[in-house]
């Protein structure tokens, strides 16, 4: 256990401090992110996903050999690659790297039929450790049980569709999406009582929202010490559209799964 704790400290050193600070702006109706300013974001063709397919999901690098993503992004019948250090999907970029997974671990209580039950979280153990650099850094997890207040400013990032039914983005997008607290998001004219407390809502203004292809990627929120933390894993949007009013993008709340994440990574390490 001591060796695992030591490894965790080593691989998480500096997490949440991007060498290139994101530009504050106001991934539907988002804007091009500053290149490599979200260096824990993974994705891109083949992305986290079928080597022969276009980008379909994102994820967050949380240790030098672990990626956190959404459970609904994982299909054990497919062959995957994870791209780190990526910004523009249609250009060759120095510092980007495709890594094969060693293990795909989906939360055992995930219900693929009804994502609103929660538990839409998965971990990917990479087949090798990646080298951290200005373009590849670790995402920082929030403390267990953290609940952000209503309207807390966070940013969704991803290469998802830039409009409902539209094309995916070439360049990584970012959009400001304030948190919608659970009491508001479960009101009847919002998402209603179907949402579990382990879910997190953000957006819902009818202008900015996540969309297909953003799944698995992070909701990034800066804490009081200036550290960017990954508070959400993009899970689902309304069938009415990606940026429908009072139907905010729904995320898996990361702070509800710290124990599961630590349990999976420590068990896997101890089996080596």
C-alpha positions in Angstrom: 0.0 0.0 0.0 2.9 2.4 0.8 4.3 1.8 -2.7 0.9 2.7 -4.3 0.6 5.8 -2.2 4.1 6.9 -3.2 3.4 6.3 -6.9 0.1 8.3 -6.6 2.0 11.2 -5.2 4.6 11.0 -8.0 2.3 10.7 -10.9 -0.1 13.3 -9.6 2.5 15.9 -8.9 1.6 19.2 -10.5 -1.9 18.1 -11.5 -4.4 20.8 -12.3 -1.8 23.4 -13.2 -1.6 23.6 -17.0 1.7 25.1 -18.3 -0.4 27.1 -20.8 -3.2 28.8 -18.8 -6.7 28.6 -20.5 -8.0 31.9 -21.8 -11.2 32.9 -20.0 -14.1 33.1 -22.5 -17.8 33.0 -22.5 -19.4 22.4 -27.1 -22.1 24.0 -28.7 -21.5 27.7 -29.2 -18.2 27.4 -27.5 -14.9 28.8 -28.8 -11.5 27.4 -29.9 -9.5 26.6 -26.8 -6.0 28.0 -26.5 -3.8 25.3 -27.9 -2.8 22.7 -25.2 -4.3 24.8 -22.3 -6.3 21.7 -21.2 -3.4 19.2 -21.3 -5.2 16.4 -19.4 -7.9 16.2 -22.2 -7.6 13.1 -24.3 -9.3 12.2 -27.5 -8.9 12.7 -31.2 -8.9 10.3 -34.1 -8.7 7.5 -33.4 -9.2 9.2 -30.1 -10.3 7.2 -27.2 -12.0 4.9 -29.6 -12.0 2.7 -32.5 -8.7 3.0 -34.4 -10.5 3.2 -37.8 -13.3 5.6 -36.6 -13.6 9.3 -36.2 -13.4 10.8 -32.7 -16.4 9.7 -30.6 -15.6 10.5 -27.0 -13.1 12.3 -24.7 -11.5 11.6 -21.4 -9.1 13.0 -18.8 -5.6 11.8 -18.0 -5.6 11.4 -14.2 -2.3 9.5 -13.8 0.5 8.8 -16.2 -1.1 5.5 -17.1 -4.8 6.1 -16.3 -7.6 7.8 -18.2 -11.0 8.6 -16.7 -14.0 8.6 -19.1 -17.7 7.7 -19.3 -18.8 4.1 -19.1 -21.1 4.5 -22.1 -18.0 5.3 -24.3 -16.6 1.8 -23.7 -17.4 -1.2 -25.9 -15.3 -4.3 -25.2 -15.8 -5.5 -28.8 -13.8 -2.6 -30.2 -10.1 -1.9 -30.4 -9.1 1.4 -28.8 -6.3 3.9 -28.8 -6.0 6.9 -26.5 -4.5 10.1 -27.9 -2.7 12.5 -25.5 -1.3 15.9 -26.2 -3.9 16.5 -29.0 -5.4 19.9 -30.0 -6.3 19.8 -33.7 -7.7 16.5 -34.9 -6.9 17.1 -38.6 -3.2 18.0 -38.2 -0.1 16.2 -37.2 1.1 17.6 -33.9 4.5 17.3 -32.2 4.1 15.9 -28.7 0.9 14.0 -29.4 0.9 10.3 -28.8 -1.5 7.3 -29.4 -1.4 4.7 -26.6 -3.1 1.4 -26.5 -5.1 0.5 -23.4 -4.2 -2.5 -21.2 -7.5 -2.7 -19.3 -11.0 -1.2 -19.7 -12.8 -1.0 -16.4 -16.5 0.1 -16.4 -18.3 0.8 -13.1 -20.1 -2.4 -12.1 -23.3 -0.5 -11.4 -23.5 1.3 -14.7 -26.9 0.9 -16.5 -26.4 1.3 -20.2 -30.2 1.6 -20.8 -30.7 4.6 -18.5 -27.7 6.8 -17.8 -29.7 9.0 -15.4 -29.2 6.1 -12.9 -25.7 7.4 -12.6 -22.4 5.5 -12.4 -21.4 6.5 -15.9 -17.7 6.3 -15.2 -14.9 4.1 -16.5 -11.2 3.9 -16.2 -8.7 2.9 -18.8 -5.3 1.6 -17.8 -2.8 2.5 -20.5 -0.3 -0.1 -21.7 2.6 2.3 -20.9 3.2 5.4 -18.8 3.1 8.7 -20.8 5.7 11.4 -20.3 4.4 14.6 -18.9 5.3 17.8 -20.9 3.9 21.2 -21.7 1.2 19.5 -23.8 0.5 16.4 -21.6 -0.4 17.0 -17.9 -2.6 15.4 -15.3 -6.1 16.4 -14.4 -6.7 16.9 -10.7 -9.7 15.2 -8.9 -11.7 17.2 -6.4 -11.9 16.0 -2.8 -14.4 13.3 -2.1 -17.9 14.6 -1.6 -17.3 18.1 -2.9 -20.5 19.8 -4.0 -20.2 23.0 -6.0 -22.7 25.8 -5.4 -25.2 27.1 -8.0 -23.7 29.2 -10.8 -20.1 28.1 -10.0 -18.1 28.8 -13.2 -16.8 25.7 -14.9 -15.7 24.9 -18.5 -16.6 22.0 -20.7 -14.0 21.0 -23.2 -14.2 18.6 -26.1 -14.3 17.9 -29.8 -18.0 17.2 -29.9 -20.5 18.4 -32.5 -20.6 22.1 -32.7 -24.4 22.1 -33.2 -27.1 19.6 -32.8 -26.6 17.1 -35.6 -23.7 19.1 -36.9 -20.0 18.2 -37.6 -17.5 17.5 -34.8 -14.9 20.2 -34.2 -11.4 20.1 -35.6 -9.9 22.1 -32.8 -10.6 21.5 -29.1 -13.5 23.6 -27.9 -14.2 25.2 -24.6 -17.3 26.8 -23.2 -18.2 28.4 -19.9 -21.0 26.4 -18.3 -22.0 27.4 -14.8 -23.1 24.7 -12.4 -26.8 24.1 -11.8 -27.3 22.9 -8.3 -29.2 19.6 -7.7 -32.3 21.3 -6.2 -32.7 23.4 -9.4 -31.8 20.6 -11.9 -34.4 18.2 -10.4 -37.3 20.7 -10.6 -40.1 19.4 -12.9 -39.5 21.9 -15.7 -35.7 21.1 -15.6 -34.6 17.4 -15.6 -37.0 16.4 -12.8 -36.4 13.9 -10.0 -34.9 11.2 -12.3 -31.4 12.6 -11.6 -29.4 10.9 -8.9 -27.3 12.9 -6.5 -24.2 11.4 -8.1 -24.9 13.5 -11.2 -23.9 17.1 -11.8 -25.7 19.6 -14.1 -24.1 22.6 -15.9 -25.4 25.0 -18.5 -29.1 25.0 -19.5 -29.3 28.5 -20.9 -30.3 27.3 -24.3 -27.1 28.7 -25.9 -24.1 26.7 -24.7 -24.1 22.9 -24.1 -22.2 19.7 -24.6 -23.0 17.5 -27.6 -22.3 14.1 -29.2 -18.5 13.5 -29.1 -18.0 15.5 -25.8 -19.0 12.4 -23.8 -16.4 11.2 -21.4 -14.6 14.5 -21.4 -14.1 16.8 -18.4 -16.0 19.6 -16.7 -13.1 21.8 -15.5 -13.6 24.0 -12.4 -10.8 26.1 -10.7 -10.7 25.9 -6.9 -9.9 28.6 -4.4 -6.2 27.8 -4.6 -6.1 28.2 -8.4 -6.0 24.5 -9.2 -8.2 23.2 -12.1 -10.1 20.2 -11.0 -12.1 17.7 -13.1 -15.5 17.8 -11.4 -17.6 16.2 -14.1 -17.5 13.5 -16.8 -19.7 14.4 -19.6 -22.6 11.9 -19.6 -25.7 13.0 -21.6 -27.9 15.8 -23.0 -31.5 16.1 -23.8 -33.0 14.3 -26.8 -34.6 17.7 -27.7 -31.2 19.1 -28.6 -27.6 19.7 -27.3 -28.3 23.2 -26.0 -32.0 23.1 -25.0 -33.2 25.6 -22.3 -33.6 24.2 -18.8 -32.0 20.9 -20.0 -28.4 21.4 -18.9 -25.7 19.0 -19.9 -25.5 16.2 -17.3 -22.1 15.0 -15.9 -21.1 12.2 -13.7 -20.0 13.9 -10.4 -16.4 12.9 -10.0 -16.4 13.6 -6.2 -18.9 10.8 -5.7 -16.5 8.2 -7.1 -13.1 8.9 -5.4 -13.3 5.7 -3.5 -14.1 3.7 -6.6 -11.3 5.3 -8.6 -8.8 4.7 -5.8 -10.0 1.1 -5.3 -9.7 0.2 -9.0 -6.3 1.8 -9.5 -4.8 0.4 -6.2 -6.2 -3.1 -6.9 -4.8 -3.2 -10.4 -1.4 -2.0 -9.1 -1.3 -4.6 -6.3 -2.0 -7.3 -8.8 1.2 -6.5 -10.8 
